Amino acid sequence: MRVITLKMPDDLAARLTAVARRRGVSRSELVRTALGSYLGGNGDRRARAADLALDLIGRFRGPRDLSHHPRHGKSFGK
């Protein structure tokens, strides 16, 4: 395994330390997981729904937001 060195702002380093402690993992493990997730690897087995749907966004035609269109709310609650 390679070792890398990076610079980060103090506030980001503090957040990294806090999250690592809360999860019970090392900072290195947390950084590996985050980078793997960001780069599309298997660093984090839990994918967010928004990340999974990124390739679908904008592919379909229809109203942009059904929740604000009065026609789509007529039968709501009946």
N, CA and C of each residue as an Amber inpcrd file, in Angstrom:
protein
   234
   0.8570000  -1.1610000   0.0000000   0.0000000   0.0000000   0.0000000
   0.9110000   1.2330000   0.0000000   0.5550000   2.2000000  -0.8250000
   1.3360000   3.4340000  -0.9010000   0.9440000   4.4050000   0.1940000
   1.8810000   5.2430000   0.5560000   1.6360000   6.3090000   1.5230000
   1.6650000   7.6230000   0.7690000   0.6520000   8.4650000   1.0090000
   0.6380000   9.7950000   0.4120000   0.5060000  10.8220000   1.5300000
   0.9240000  12.0320000   1.2380000   0.8070000  13.1320000   2.1770000
  -0.0310000  14.2060000   1.5140000  -0.9310000  14.8130000   2.2720000
  -1.7380000  15.8830000   1.7100000  -1.9130000  16.9920000   2.7250000
  -2.2100000  18.1620000   2.2120000  -2.4720000  19.3190000   3.0670000
  -3.9650000  19.5970000   3.0400000  -4.5170000  19.9510000   4.2170000
  -5.9260000  20.3010000   4.2950000  -6.1020000  21.3820000   5.3520000
  -7.1480000  22.1790000   5.2110000  -7.4140000  23.2130000   6.2070000
  -7.6990000  22.5950000   7.5820000  -7.4100000  23.3570000   8.6210000
  -7.6030000  22.8620000   9.9870000  -9.0290000  22.4190000  10.2580000
 -10.0060000  23.1650000   9.7400000 -11.3980000  22.8000000  10.0080000
 -11.7600000  21.4650000   9.3560000 -11.2270000  21.2030000   8.1700000
 -11.4870000  19.9300000   7.5040000 -10.8060000  18.7780000   8.2460000
  -9.5960000  19.0220000   8.7300000  -8.8790000  17.9980000   9.5050000
  -9.6300000  17.6780000  10.7910000 -10.1950000  18.6970000  11.4270000
 -10.9630000  18.4690000  12.6560000 -12.2190000  17.6640000  12.3720000
 -12.9030000  17.9710000  11.2660000 -14.0980000  17.2080000  10.8910000
 -13.7380000  15.7640000  10.5640000 -12.6180000  15.5710000   9.8790000
 -12.1510000  14.2270000   9.5470000 -11.9140000  13.4240000  10.8210000
 -11.2290000  14.0230000  11.7740000 -10.9480000  13.3470000  13.0430000
 -12.2330000  13.0080000  13.7890000 -13.1680000  13.9490000  13.8320000
 -14.4270000  13.7290000  14.5510000 -15.2330000  12.5930000  13.9290000
 -15.3380000  12.5790000  12.6170000 -16.1190000  11.5250000  11.9460000
 -15.4330000  10.1750000  12.1120000 -14.1180000  10.1400000  12.0060000
 -13.3780000   8.8860000  12.1800000 -13.5990000   8.3270000  13.5780000
 -13.5450000   9.1860000  14.5800000 -13.7880000   8.7300000  15.9640000
 -15.2040000   8.1970000  16.1320000 -16.1660000   8.9500000  15.5720000
 -17.5700000   8.5460000  15.6980000 -17.8200000   7.1910000  15.0450000
 -17.1660000   6.9380000  13.9230000 -17.3490000   5.6640000  13.2200000
 -16.4490000   4.5590000  13.7480000 -15.4770000   4.9270000  14.5660000
 -14.5710000   3.9330000  15.1290000 -13.5630000   3.4120000  14.1140000
 -13.1290000   4.2800000  13.1990000 -12.1310000   3.8910000  12.1930000
 -10.9950000   4.9150000  12.2190000  -9.8970000   4.5700000  11.5900000
  -8.7830000   5.5100000  11.5110000  -9.0840000   6.5900000  10.4820000
  -8.3670000   7.6900000  10.5760000  -8.5300000   8.7440000   9.5770000
  -8.1380000   8.2290000   8.1970000  -7.1080000   7.4100000   8.1460000
  -6.6760000   6.8470000   6.8630000  -7.7750000   6.0090000   6.2270000
  -8.4300000   5.1880000   7.0470000  -9.5210000   4.3520000   6.5290000
 -10.6670000   5.2140000   6.0210000 -10.9900000   6.2690000   6.7620000
 -12.0710000   7.1550000   6.3500000 -11.7280000   7.8610000   5.0350000
 -10.4940000   8.3100000   4.8890000 -10.0680000   8.9690000   3.6440000
 -10.1030000   7.9770000   2.4840000  -9.6340000   6.7420000   2.7050000
  -9.6920000   5.7190000   1.6430000 -11.1290000   5.4530000   1.2140000
 -12.0280000   5.3420000   2.1940000 -13.4380000   5.0990000   1.8980000
 -14.0400000   6.2640000   1.1150000 -13.7620000   7.4810000   1.5690000
 -14.3050000   8.6600000   0.9010000 -13.7670000   8.7870000  -0.5260000
 -12.4780000   8.5820000  -0.7050000 -11.9000000   8.6690000  -2.0510000
 -12.4300000   7.5650000  -2.9580000 -12.5600000   6.3650000  -2.4220000
 -13.1120000   5.2700000  -3.2130000 -14.5230000   5.5620000  -3.6680000
 -15.3230000   6.1300000  -2.7650000 -16.6970000   6.4880000  -3.1070000
 -16.7250000   7.6080000  -4.1340000 -15.9160000   8.6280000  -3.9270000
 -15.8730000   9.7800000  -4.8330000 -15.3890000   9.3880000  -6.2280000
 -14.4230000   8.5120000  -6.2770000 -13.8440000   8.1130000  -7.5580000
 -14.5860000   6.9460000  -8.2080000 -15.6450000   6.4790000  -7.5720000
 -16.4530000   5.4270000  -8.1680000 -15.9850000   4.0320000  -7.8490000
 -15.1240000   3.8980000  -6.8780000 -14.6540000   2.5700000  -6.4970000
 -15.5710000   1.9460000  -5.4750000 -15.0980000   0.9170000  -4.8430000
 -15.8840000   0.2060000  -3.8350000 -15.4900000   0.6210000  -2.4280000
 -15.0030000   1.8450000  -2.2700000 -14.5860000   2.3000000  -0.9580000
 -15.7200000   2.3190000   0.0430000 -16.9030000   2.6900000  -0.3740000
 -18.0430000   2.7230000   0.5270000 -19.1480000   1.8880000  -0.0970000
 -19.5090000   0.8000000   0.5680000 -20.5130000  -0.1090000   0.0020000
 -21.9090000   0.4830000   0.0050000 -22.1360000   1.5210000   0.8000000
 -23.4460000   2.1630000   0.8690000 -23.4710000   3.3370000  -0.0960000
 -24.1650000   3.1960000  -1.1880000 -24.2750000   4.2860000  -2.1610000
 -25.5300000   5.0970000  -1.8630000 -25.4450000   6.3940000  -2.0540000
 -26.6090000   7.2430000  -1.8730000 -27.5260000   7.0970000  -3.0760000
 -28.8180000   7.2290000  -2.8330000 -29.7990000   7.1010000  -3.9130000
 -29.5350000   8.1270000  -5.0030000 -29.1800000   9.3460000  -4.6210000
 -28.9100000  10.3900000  -5.6180000 -27.7240000  10.0030000  -6.5090000
 -26.7000000   9.4000000  -5.9240000 -25.5450000   8.9730000  -6.7140000
 -25.9230000   7.8650000  -7.6910000 -26.7860000   6.9510000  -7.2420000
 -27.2000000   5.8490000  -8.1000000 -28.0620000   6.3230000  -9.2700000
 -28.7620000   7.4400000  -9.0900000 -29.6820000   7.9310000 -10.1190000
 -29.0720000   8.9990000 -11.0200000 -27.8150000   9.3540000 -10.8190000
 -27.2070000  10.4330000 -11.5940000 -27.2930000  10.2180000 -13.0970000
 -27.1090000   8.9980000 -13.5570000 -27.1560000   8.7510000 -15.0000000
 -28.5780000   8.7960000 -15.5510000 -29.5860000   8.8140000 -14.6830000
 -30.9830000   8.8630000 -15.1330000 -31.5490000  10.2750000 -15.1660000
 -30.9570000  11.1780000 -14.4110000 -31.4850000  12.5370000 -14.2970000
 -31.4370000  13.2290000 -15.6460000 -32.5870000  13.7540000 -16.0570000
 -32.6870000  14.4770000 -17.3210000 -32.9310000  13.6060000 -18.5360000
 -33.1020000  12.3240000 -18.3630000 -33.2990000  11.4120000 -19.4940000
 -34.7560000  11.2330000 -19.8850000 -35.6650000  11.6640000 -19.0410000
 -37.0810000  11.4290000 -19.2930000 -37.8110000  12.7520000 -19.4740000
 -38.8700000  12.7250000 -20.2650000 -39.6730000  13.9200000 -20.4910000
 -40.8340000  13.9490000 -19.5180000 -41.2620000  15.1420000 -19.2070000
 -42.3970000  15.3000000 -18.3150000 -42.2320000  16.5540000 -17.4890000
 -43.2040000  16.8150000 -16.6070000 -43.1120000  18.0030000 -15.7620000
 -41.8700000  17.9320000 -14.8830000 -41.2990000  19.0790000 -14.6270000
 -40.0930000  19.1060000 -13.8080000 -40.3800000  18.7420000 -12.3590000
 -41.4650000  19.2550000 -11.8190000 -41.7460000  19.0250000 -10.4110000
 -43.2380000  18.7790000 -10.2330000 -43.6020000  17.5470000 -10.0560000
 -45.0110000  17.1840000  -9.9250000 -45.6330000  17.7310000  -8.6480000
 -44.8420000  17.9830000  -7.6370000 -45.4050000  18.3960000  -6.3600000
 -45.9860000  19.7990000  -6.3900000 -45.5880000  20.6460000  -7.3380000
 -46.0740000  22.0190000  -7.3650000 -47.1180000  22.2710000  -8.4540000
 -47.4070000  21.2940000  -9.2350000 -48.3660000  21.4790000 -10.3210000
 -49.7680000  21.1410000  -9.8000000 -50.7030000  22.1090000  -9.8120000
 -52.0400000  21.8770000  -9.2430000 -52.7670000  20.6800000  -9.8470000
 -52.5860000  20.4450000 -11.1260000 -53.2910000  19.3440000 -11.7870000
 -52.9110000  17.9970000 -11.1710000 -51.6780000  17.8520000 -10.7420000
 -51.2240000  16.5680000 -10.2110000 -51.6210000  16.3640000  -8.7560000
 -52.1190000  17.4070000  -8.0840000 -52.5090000  17.2740000  -6.6900000
 -54.0060000  17.1930000  -6.4790000 -54.8060000  17.2200000  -7.5550000
 -56.2700000  17.2460000  -7.4300000 -56.8010000  16.0750000  -6.6210000
 -56.3270000  14.8870000  -6.8780000 -56.8880000  13.7180000  -6.2140000
 -56.1140000  13.3400000  -4.9430000 -55.1660000  14.1420000  -4.5640000
 -54.3750000  13.8270000  -3.3790000 -55.2510000  13.8850000  -2.1210000
 -55.1790000  12.8420000  -1.3200000 -55.9130000  12.7990000  -0.0630000
 -57.3360000  12.2850000  -0.1800000 -57.7700000  11.8820000  -1.3490000
 -59.1370000  11.3800000  -1.5140000 -59.1920000   9.8970000  -1.3170000
